Amino acid sequence: MIPTKNGGQEFDFCLKAIYSQKNVGPLEVIVVDSGSTDETLDIANRYPVRLEQIPPEEFHHARTRNFAASLAAGEFLVCLSQDAIPASDDWLAAMISSFEEPSVGAVYGRHLPKTGCSLERQHTLDTIYGSERIVKEPSSREQLGYRYYHFSDANSAIRRKVWQVTRFPDELKFFEDVGIAKKILDGGWKIVYEPRASVYHSHHHTTLALFKRYFDIGFAFERLGIWSDQTRSSMLRDLWRLLWKKLRHVDTNGNGHSLGTSIQDDLVKSAGLFLGINERFLPVALKRHLSGYRLFD
């Protein structure tokens, strides 16, 4: 399932990589486009995909994915972003292999930085998407902290019968993946992080965009009941690890400017997260300016 809008050449790379997968059965690829004006539709029509089109104003991160899932016939619903490019020809086989364990409800894979990715994004992706396979279940919650509910529908798969019970939360404008992950884990299913199922997927965020993004993350953590002393301590732990890694990076590469920019971004993210968690104390007019997803309009 791939939601699209003006995906451009990266969407072509994405589909080419999907149809190059080995050791998997027949594929059913569903593309839901919400008003592309570039070559995205032409690219989709070059491949044997099922193409559905919806008006731009009908796109919704949760509802559109639920719509795509309702069209699928397979046992496993694989979710991918239009700009997430599978890094190998066994990406899908690695993703699906974890479902051999009946208690696994969902799987998500690694995000690798694209060429030219900022130092902030490189280190953030390396922290959240490491090289170690992780099985998320109640016994791992304390150890994982804020990463326990982390899940990315930019590169993931969900067991169909699990999606039918949980669905992506229609009430969420964004972070629908964290919302469904919470439902899956709270429902007694396991979620597996499988680093072998890797994609190239990263974005460039300005400092202001990072602030707004983390303000919305803080808001989501609070509203979903994810924020706790455990969450806070695990975030602080990873923040110190990131800082140490960046200091080692500048020792190796001598790029003090990149380090300074990256540390500045980390401080801005922390401020945004803190304000988002405590948004109930802020006036609505201010929150409208702080939210990147226009949550208070």
Secondary structure, DSSP 4 states (H G I P E B T S, - for coil): -EEESS-HHHHHHHHHHHTT--S------EEEES---SSHHHHHTTTT-EEEE--GGG--HHHHHHHHHHH--SSEEEEE-TT-EESSTTHHHHHHHGGGSTTEEEEEEEEEPPTT--HHHHHHHHHHS-SS-EEESGGGHHHHGGGTT---TTEEEEEHHHHHHH---TT-SS-HHHHHHHHHHHTT-EEEEEEEEEEE------HHHHHHHHHHHHHHHHHTT---HHHHHHHHHHHHHHHHHHHHHHHHH--HHHHHHHHHHHHHHHHHHHHHHTGGGS-HHHHHHH-TT-TT-
